[in-house]
Amino acid sequence: MIIKWPGGKKWLYKKHSSLFPNSYNNYIEPFFGGGSVFFDLAPKKARLSDINPRLISLYLMLRDDPEKLFYETLKLLESHSDTQYYEIRKKFNKAKKGSPVYFLYLNRTCFNGVYRENLKGEFNVPVGKRNSSYFPFQLSDFLQGSLALKNAEISCCDYLDAMKKAKKGDFIYIDPPYIKYEKNYDAFRKYNEKVFSQEDLEILADAANSLKKKCNILISNFDIDAVKDLFPDWKYKKIQQRTYISGKAEGRKLVKEALIFNY
């Protein structure tokens, strides 16, 4: 995973690999985000999507032109400064799809790797205050990511449109923006200019329940009744996971999460 992403799941497959089905047709992930589960699972066929066009543009370039993405991003990181950061951020916000190189540069140098947009759809995260331009990758990492994506269908679309393409025998991993469960805890749900609400989660649950007889589905979210009640006939595994979104030590704490599945 070459990007930092709020609520990223780089721990999920490593800690809970036994929860993943051994065989399936297509792997479908409608909230692709940082892509950790996909890259760890390495499915042969996949449909990957997200509603964020800038994020999708990044993955398309990683798949189709990994060398250019690597070297142009590295060049910006080598000349990184606060002034350059805000200049690039301004240029990035002028285009709806943004620049994949600018996206990756901003992601690696912004405050705590957070991706956040204001109501105008503008990326508005300030520059990181420490050595946030750390780039622990080699060209080989980008080439490996490109290879993993070669047989994947990558699209920018709503999660409902993505789930409508599911067929019998597919495996769907659903990691939506988490709904709020305590004061001042919006970080998991403000991915784009729109906030993912309880109503959105209920619509998602209806879609997942309509597919549960023909697809294997795994869902991650907070361990709260507002989530659990939407999946009464599903298996439910409670876990604890430390969050890393906050820039302050007191904001990095264990939270109760749940893995919900129908197989």
C-alpha positions in Angstrom: 0.0 0.0 0.0 1.7 3.2 -1.2 -0.7 5.6 0.4 -1.8 6.4 3.9 -5.5 6.2 4.4 -7.9 7.0 7.3 -9.2 3.7 8.7 -6.8 1.6 6.6 -7.0 -2.1 7.0 -3.4 -3.2 6.7 -3.8 -5.2 9.9 -7.0 -7.1 8.8 -5.7 -9.9 6.7 -2.6 -10.4 8.7 -4.5 -10.8 12.0 -7.7 -12.5 10.7 -6.8 -14.4 7.5 -8.9 -17.4 8.6 -12.0 -15.3 8.1 -11.4 -14.9 4.4 -13.0 -17.6 2.1 -10.6 -19.9 0.3 -12.3 -19.8 -3.1 -14.5 -17.4 -5.0 -15.0 -16.0 -8.4 -14.5 -12.3 -8.4 -13.3 -10.2 -5.5 -15.3 -7.0 -5.2 -14.4 -4.0 -3.0 -16.8 -1.0 -3.3 -14.9 1.2 -0.8 -11.4 0.6 -2.1 -9.6 3.3 -0.1 -6.0 2.3 0.7 -6.5 -1.1 -0.8 -4.7 -3.0 1.9 -6.9 -6.1 1.9 -6.8 -6.4 -1.9 -3.0 -6.2 -2.0 -2.6 -8.7 0.8 -5.2 -11.1 -0.6 -3.9 -10.9 -4.1 -7.1 -12.2 -5.9 -6.9 -13.4 -9.5 -9.9 -11.4 -10.6 -11.2 -8.2 -9.0 -13.6 -5.3 -9.3 -12.3 -2.4 -7.4 -14.1 0.9 -7.0 -14.4 4.1 -5.0 -16.5 7.2 -5.3 -13.4 9.4 -5.1 -12.2 10.1 -8.7 -8.8 11.4 -7.5 -8.1 8.1 -5.7 -9.2 6.1 -8.7 -6.9 8.1 -11.0 -4.0 7.3 -8.7 -4.7 3.5 -9.0 -5.1 3.7 -12.7 -1.7 5.4 -13.0 -0.1 2.9 -10.6 -1.5 0.1 -12.8 -0.7 1.6 -16.2 2.4 3.8 -15.6 4.1 2.9 -12.3 7.5 4.2 -13.2 6.3 7.7 -14.1 4.3 7.8 -10.9 7.2 6.7 -8.8 9.9 9.0 -10.2 7.7 12.1 -10.5 6.5 11.7 -6.9 10.0 11.1 -5.7 11.2 14.3 -7.4 8.5 16.4 -5.6 9.4 14.7 -2.3 13.0 15.6 -2.7 12.2 19.3 -3.0 9.4 19.2 -0.4 8.8 22.4 1.7 5.8 24.0 3.3 5.6 26.5 0.5 5.7 23.8 -2.2 3.1 21.8 -0.4 0.5 24.6 -0.5 1.3 25.4 -4.1 0.8 21.8 -5.1 -2.4 21.6 -3.0 -3.8 24.6 -4.8 -3.0 23.1 -8.3 -4.4 19.8 -7.2 -7.8 21.3 -6.2 -8.3 23.0 -9.6 -8.9 19.7 -11.4 -11.8 17.4 -10.3 -9.8 14.3 -10.9 -6.6 15.9 -9.7 -3.1 14.7 -10.6 -2.1 11.2 -9.4 1.4 12.5 -8.7 0.1 15.4 -6.8 -2.3 13.2 -4.9 0.5 10.8 -3.8 2.8 13.7 -2.9 0.2 15.4 -0.8 -0.8 12.1 0.8 2.8 11.4 1.9 3.4 15.0 3.2 0.1 16.1 4.7 -0.8 16.0 8.4 -0.8 12.4 9.6 -1.7 11.1 6.1 -5.4 12.2 6.5 -7.5 12.6 3.4 -10.2 15.1 3.9 -12.3 17.4 1.6 -14.4 20.4 2.5 -17.9 21.0 1.3 -16.6 22.3 -2.0 -14.8 19.0 -2.6 -11.3 20.6 -2.0 -8.6 18.7 -0.3 -7.9 20.9 2.8 -5.5 19.0 5.0 -2.5 21.1 6.2 1.1 20.1 5.7 2.6 17.7 8.2 4.7 19.2 11.0 7.3 16.4 11.2 9.3 14.5 8.7 6.2 13.5 6.9 7.8 13.2 3.5 9.2 9.8 4.4 8.8 7.6 1.4 9.7 4.0 2.3 9.3 2.6 -1.2 11.4 1.5 -4.2 10.5 1.3 -7.8 10.0 -2.4 -7.3 7.1 -1.7 -4.9 5.3 0.3 -7.6 5.9 -2.4 -10.2 4.6 -5.0 -7.8 1.5 -2.9 -7.2 1.0 -2.5 -10.9 1.2 -6.2 -11.5 -1.3 -6.9 -8.8 -3.8 -4.5 -10.5 -3.3 -5.8 -14.0 -6.3 -8.1 -13.9 -8.5 -5.8 -11.9 -11.4 -3.7 -13.2 -11.0 -0.3 -11.6 -13.8 2.2 -11.7 -15.1 5.4 -10.0 -18.7 4.7 -8.9 -21.1 4.6 -6.0 -21.0 1.5 -3.8 -24.5 0.5 -4.8 -23.5 0.5 -8.5 -20.5 -1.6 -7.7 -22.5 -4.1 -5.6 -25.1 -4.5 -8.4 -22.4 -6.2 -10.5 -21.9 -9.0 -8.0 -22.7 -12.5 -9.2 -23.1 -15.8 -7.6 -19.9 -17.1 -6.1 -18.3 -13.6 -5.7 -16.6 -12.4 -2.5 -17.4 -8.8 -1.4 -15.3 -7.0 1.2 -17.2 -3.9 2.5 -15.3 -1.3 4.5 -17.5 1.8 4.5 -16.7 5.1 6.2 -17.6 4.4 9.9 -20.6 6.1 11.4 -20.1 8.3 14.4 -20.2 6.7 17.8 -18.8 9.2 20.2 -18.1 12.9 20.5 -15.5 14.4 18.1 -15.1 11.2 16.2 -15.9 12.1 12.6 -12.5 11.2 11.2 -13.5 7.8 9.9 -16.5 9.2 7.9 -15.3 12.4 6.3 -13.6 10.9 3.2 -15.1 13.2 0.7 -17.2 16.3 0.8 -20.2 14.2 1.9 -20.4 12.5 5.3 -21.5 8.8 5.4 -24.6 8.8 7.6 -26.6 6.2 9.5 -29.1 6.3 6.7 -26.3 5.5 4.2 -25.3 2.5 6.4 -28.9 1.3 6.4 -29.1 1.5 2.6 -25.8 -0.4 2.4 -27.1 -3.1 4.8 -30.2 -3.6 2.6 -27.9 -4.1 -0.4 -25.7 -6.5 1.5 -28.7 -8.5 2.8 -30.1 -8.8 -0.7 -26.8 -10.4 -1.9 -26.1 -12.7 1.1 -27.6 -15.8 -0.5 -25.4 -15.7 -3.6 -22.2 -14.0 -2.4 -19.8 -14.3 0.5 -19.6 -10.9 2.2 -17.3 -9.5 4.9 -18.1 -6.2 6.5 -16.0 -4.1 8.9 -17.3 -1.3 11.2 -17.6 -0.2 14.8 -19.0 -2.6 17.3 -22.1 -0.8 18.2 -25.8 -1.6 18.2 -26.5 0.8 15.4 -24.4 -1.5 13.2 -25.1 -4.9 14.7 -28.9 -4.5 14.5 -28.7 -4.2 10.7 -27.3 -7.7 10.3 -29.3 -9.9 12.7 -28.6 -13.2 10.9 -24.9 -12.7 10.3 -21.9 -13.9 12.2 -20.3 -11.2 14.3 -16.7 -11.1 15.6 -15.8 -8.5 18.1 -12.2 -7.1 18.0 -10.2 -4.2 19.3 -8.0 -2.1 17.1 -5.9 0.9 17.8 -6.6 4.0 15.7 -3.8 6.1 14.3 -5.7 9.0 12.7 -5.2 11.5 15.5 -2.0 13.5 15.7 -2.1 13.5 19.5 -1.1 10.5 21.6 -4.4 10.7 23.6 -6.3 10.4 20.4 -4.7 7.1 19.4 -6.6 4.6 21.3 -8.2 1.1 21.2 -11.6 1.1 19.7 -14.1 -1.7 19.5 -14.7 -2.9 16.0 -16.6 -5.7 14.5 -16.2 -8.1 11.5 -19.5 -9.2 10.2 -19.9 -12.0 7.7 -22.4 -14.4 6.2 -20.4 -17.6 5.6 
